[in-house]
Amino acid sequence: MHTAAVTIATQESDAGGPRALVAELESWATATSWVIWLELSGSLGRGAGDRYSDVDAGIGVSEVGHLDSIEAAVSDFGAVAARVREPFGAGMTHLITVYRDGRQLSLVVMPEDGRRGLPPEAMALVDKAGHLREKLDRNRWDPDDTEMRRWTFMSCLGAADALKHAARGRMWRAIRSLSEARDLYLQLIAAREGVVFPQFGAVSLENANRPIPLTIAQTLPTSLSPGAVASSVRALVRHLEPFVDAYGLTGLASALDLTAR
């Protein structure tokens, strides 16, 4: 077992907790010839995990066609309640396993050349060919002004859609549009705060212990009524105003009838 996994395992107060699962995963990857590298991300990867943490990991394999073998291997780590496979980009598969004790393993399987460098807030547990030796520049995930403008644009559209759906009495569609618009606003805040992976919005802000405006609670409707949704949209629009002004989108907000709200 590598030093990283030993440290993770010994920090886990519950012997059967997520860090023990990481140690088992690393031990298997080390002993399996066609597993070339294993990286740990998420809260455990950045050293902030606890007993509630999921295990978020990625592995690079030398040949395709090992998914059945990987499923069999992770089944040995505990009694499995359920699992699912889903596509995760070209040549990659996301294997999600939930164990009966509640632990979750989220494992992205990809060709070994699918990773050249270690992302921010990730830990290299196995690296047989040096694929993870260099750290990737975190700036590659930072949005440029074009992306920031797009997030602002789409947040305005979401706010307007929330109003339209509420006026039609389609309240759950209104809530969905409002939530999407709020999430984009939080991405903008995360980018402004300079946190890693700002596209995850509230997740990245909380991971970095950065403040989320307390007034964002005003964007949560107090009921499933058109008036409550409209009030929440007005609050969100007030939060968006600095970005709307900065990216020259006042005309959009006016066309969507957001500026006077």
RAZI-V152386 format. One record per residue. OMEGA is omega in whole degrees, -180 to 180 (NA if undefined). Layout:
omega: <OMEGA/OMEGA>
This chain:
omega: <-179/-177/-177/-178/177/179/-180/-177/-177/177/-175/-179/178/-175/-180/-174/-175/-180/174/177/176/-179/178/179/180/180/178/-178/180/-176/-175/-170/-176/170/-174/178/178/177/179/180/-179/-176/179/-180/179/175/-177/-177/174/-175/178/-173/166/175/179/-174/175/177/174/-177/-175/-179/177/174/-177/-174/179/179/179/177/179/-179/-177/175/179/-178/180/179/-174/175/-180/177/177/172/175/177/-178/-177/-175/176/-177/178/177/180/-179/-179/175/-180/-176/178/176/178/-180/176/178/-170/176/-178/-178/173/-176/180/178/178/174/-176/-177/180/175/176/176/-177/176/179/178/-180/-171/-176/176/-180/-175/-174/-178/176/178/180/-178/-177/-180/178/-179/179/173/-177/179/179/178/178/179/177/179/178/-177/176/176/178/179/178/179/178/179/178/-179/-179/179/180/178/-177/178/-166/-179/173/177/180/180/-180/179/179/178/179/178/179/178/176/-180/173/178/178/-180/178/179/179/178/-179/178/179/-177/-180/176/170/-176/179/-178/178/-179/177/-179/-178/176/-176/169/-177/180/-178/178/177/178/180/177/-179/179/178/178/178/178/-180/180/178/180/178/179/178/178/179/180/180/177/178/-177/-172/180/180/176/179/-175/-176/172/-176/179/177/177/-179/178/180/180/179/178/-171/-177/-175/NA>
